[in-house]
Structure formats: C-alpha cells, structure tokens
Amino acid sequence: MFMSRVVVVRGRDPYCMVERGLEYFVKPSVGRVVLKPNLILAEPPPTTTPCETVEALVRYYLRGGFEVVVAEGSGWCETFEAYRELGYLKLKEKYGVKLVDLNNDDFEVVKNPNAFFLREFEFPLTLKNAYIVSVPVLKEHSITKVTLSLKNMLGATIGGRARIAKKGRFHRKLDESIVDINLYLRPRLAVIDGRVAGLGGELGARPKEIGVMIMSEDLVAADAVGASYLGKNPLTISHLKLAQKAGLGIADLSKIEVIEVHVDKLN
C-alpha cells in the first residue's frame, strides 16, 4: 500500500531542524525556490511564521545554488508592514533575497472548468515555474479548525482592494477555495513550524510549546499530522478531506508514514 511520508523533527533550533529534516527530501529540480510564510498580519509568532525558520530555509537553498524568493500576500495588513515589523527585511539585507508582495504581483488568468469553486484564477507570476515551499506556523483557525500548509496558500494570491481582509472573496466557499488554489499553484514542500504552536484562532494566537517541525512533499499529509498535534482528527477537517478527494494528498493518518528525528544541534 502506498503511504505518504512525513518527517517530524523534534528540537528547538530552527537552523539545525531544517538542515536535518531536509536531508530526507530530493533537492528541487528547478532553479528558483519561493518560500511562502504565513504573515497574515504584523503580529509576532505564533500568529505568524518566525523569521528565523524562513532564514534557515534561505540559507539551505542558497547554499545549494538556488535563487531564493520570499513571497507573501498578507490578508490583514500591508505585506511590507509585516516584513518590516517581523524582521524579514534583514533577509534581503543579509542574503540578497527578493521579498515580494503577492497582493500586487503581476499575474496571468488560468482556468479549470472542473474546479470546486475557482474556475478562473489569477496566477501570480512570481510563483510560475517555481519550487514553492509553504512555511506556516502550526496554528488553529476559527473557521477551518487549522491553518497549516494548504490554508497558508490563500496568501499566495492577488489581494483584493480592501485595506483589510484582502482575501475575503475566498471565504464565500473557503474549503473549496483552499483546495482549488493548491491545485492551481501546486506547492512542492511543506515545512510547518510547530516549535511553538498557536492556539485559539488565526489572530492573537496563544503560544503552546510543542517542539516540532513537520515536513512533507505531501502537503495534505503534513497538515494531517499537524492537525493531530493540535488534538484534532484530520478526517473531521473539511478542507483536508476535500484535498484528499481531489488527489492532492493523504489525510488518513493510517496511510501516512511518520519518520521522527530528534535534534538540538548538528553533530
């Protein structure tokens, strides 16, 4: 029986955890890597993805000779406000990586007549032909129960005109939109930072130390394992069930191989 593989790295140091966890995955076959953190607003972790986790990924991929881009389209603030307040500008200054506001990116319209809801989609050109890594924090959500690597991709879209709730149009059919966006964008890897999880909702999350990073090329499986760390059955989470039905990955924990790695510092 085919099983999806998820790597769970236990530790505290994000640099060591990223290095060890990514040993289990084949390096990208394309030259450009786009890292997509969750910066829903300019509020510190665990509401948002810690900058040091993204920095660890930047280091890893730059050392491999890849072009690295950090891209986000914040929903509840201006994206560059989040970049500035949460320390992301140092990634450009220190490493020369490009920071992109996907809310204002150029795009091309693509279509899928078989989509659940979004039969047309404005595909940001920054993401075209790129190896996309979804880098959320392990966090609960008031509507979808969890907001992990799949839900994180709602921020990888063109923003609406509103000053806040820039992704509000997707909430008309939120679960279907999450799945459709992932079908269009096809992110290649999930790296979920669960060192300190966010409880109680997507905004103003309460911290809980869990001490893991969850990585997989199957984003549905990564989110299923992540949901279990939040005490939730992934098969009760609508967008995970729908993603499995759509062929994006596996949400059934019994069909997921979990490899645990314990690390504090590299040997």
N, C-alpha and C positions, 0 to 999 in steps of 0.2 A: 504493500500500500504506500502510495506517495505521501510524504509528510513534509510540510514546510518547516524550515529551520529558523529558530530564533536564538540569538546569543544574548544571554543576560550576564553583564559584567557587574560584579559587586566590588565596591570600593568607595573612595571619596575624591580622589584626584582625577579630574576630568581628562587631563592630558594622558595619564597612564591608562585610564579606562578606554579612551578612544583608540590608542595605539594597540592595546591588546585585543579589543573587540574586533577591529577591522582586519586583523590577521585572518579571520575566518571568511573573508569575502574577496572575490576577484576584483582587481582594480578596474576602474572604468575603461571602456573601450573607445570613448570619445575624449577629446582634449579639454573640454570645458565642464567644470563642476559648478553647479549652482546650489548653495546652501540656503535653505528656507527655514529660518527660525520662526517661532511664534512671538511676535511683538504686537499683540492686539492693541496695546496702549503703552504709554511711557511709565509703566509701573514695574517695580523690581520683581525678581523671581520670588516665589514660584508662579506668579501670574504670567510671567514671560520667560523665555529661554535664556539661561545665563550666558553672558557673553563669552566666558572662558570655555564653555563647551564648543561654541562655534569657533573660537580661536584654536582650540585643539584640532578641529577638523580642517581649518585653514592651513595650519602647519603641516598636517599629514598630507594633504593633497598637493600643496605647493612643493613639498619635498619630492613628491612623485612626478613633478614636472607638469602638473596640470594648471591651466588657467582657472582661477577661483573667483567666483562672484557670490556676494551675499545679497539676497533679494527678498523683499517683503512688501506687502501692501497692507499697512495697519488699518484696522477697522474703526478704532475709536480715538484716533489722534492722527496727526500728520506723521508719516513714516519717518522722516528725518528728525522729528522731535524725539521719537523713540530711539532712533540710532544715537542721537546725541545724549539723551538722558541716561541711557543704559550702557554706555561705554563702547558702542560699536564703531564710533568714528576712529578709535585707535587701530582698528583692523586695517583701515585704509592707510592711516599714517604709518603704521609699523610694518605692514606687509605689502602695501600697494594694491590690495584687492579692491575691486569696484563694489560700491554699495548702490543698489538700485531700489527705487521706489516703484513697485509694480502697479500701484494705483494709477500712475501716469505714464506707464510704458507704452511704446508703440505696440500694435497688435495686428493680427490678421483674423478674420472671421472664418471659423471652421464649423462644419455641420455634422451631426449624427442623427439621422431620422429615427434611430432606434433608442435614443436617449430616454431616460426615465422622465426628465423634465427639461433639461437644457439642450434643445435640439440645435441651437446655434450657440457658439461660444467665442468670446474674444480672447484669442490665444496670445499671451504676452510674448513678444519676440525675444526677450531676454532668455526665455525658457526653451526656445526652439532648438532642437538638436543638442540639448544639454543633458548631462547626467545630474538629475535632480535628487538632492538629499533632503528629506523632510526632517527637521530638527526641532520637534516640540518639547515642551516640558510635560511631565506626567501630571495630568490635571483633570479634575471633574468639570462637568458642564451642566448648567441648569436645565437645558433642553435635551441635549443628546447624551446625557449621563457622563460621557467622557469627551475630552477634546485632545486627540493624540495625533498620529502622523497623517491619517486621512483627513480629519477635520481641519488640521493645520493648513491644508492646501487651499482652503477657501481664501486665505490671504494671498495666494499666488494668482490673483485675478485683478483685472482692471477695476479701479474703485468707482463708486457712484459719485454723484455731485454733492452729496450731503457732507456736512462738516464732521459728523459722527455717524456711526452705523453705515459705513461705506459699503458694506457687503449685505445690506438689508434685503436686497432683491432676492437673494438666495433663500431667505427664511420663509418664503411662501411655501416651498417644499424642501425643507432643509436636508433631510436624509437623502432624498433623491439628488439634490444638488451636490452634496458631498461626493456621492458615487460618480455622478456624471463628470465632475471636474477632475477626479482622479483617472477616469477613463480617457479624458482628453489629454491630460498632462503626463500621465504615466511616470510618476516619480519612481526612482530605481532603488532607493535605500531609505530605511527609517532608522534614525538614531534618536531615541526617546530618552531625555534626561530625567531620570527618576531618583536622583540622589536626594533631592528634597521635592516631594510631590506637593501639588496644590489642591487643597480640599475646599469644598463648599461652593464652587462655581468658577466661572471663567474670569470674573473680575474680583479683585480683592481676595484672592485665594489664601487660605490658611496653610502654613507650612507643616509638613509631616516628613520627618527624615525616614527614607526607605533605603537609600544607599545602592541604587542600581542604575545602569544604563541598559536599554533594551534595543537591540539592533536586528534588522532582518531585511532581506530583499523582498519579502512578502509583507507589505505594509498592513494588510488585514491581520495577519498572524501576529505581527509586532503589537498591534493595538489590542488584539485579543489577550495576549499575555499582559500587556499594560493594564487592561481593564481588570484582570484578575488580581493584580497588585493593589488595585483600588477597591477590592472586595466585591467586584461585580462579575456576573456571568456574562461573557461576551455575546452569547446567543440570545440574550434579552435586550441587546442594544441594536436598535433598528438599522442604523447605517452600516454596522458590521455584518448583520445578516444579509442586507441588500448587496453589500460589496461582495460577499461570498457568492450570492446568487448570480451576480454579474460576471463572475470569473476573475475578480481582482485578487483573490487570495483565500486563505482558510481562516475561518473564525472559530472552528470547533477545536477546543484545546486538546481533545483526544487524538487529533490528527496533526499536532504540532510537536516537533522535536525541540526541546529546550536544552541548550548547552550552557551550563553555568561556569563562569570564570571568576576567580577571586583575585583581586589585585589591589594593592595600595601604591606600590612603587615598582617601576620596571626593574627587573633584575639586570 
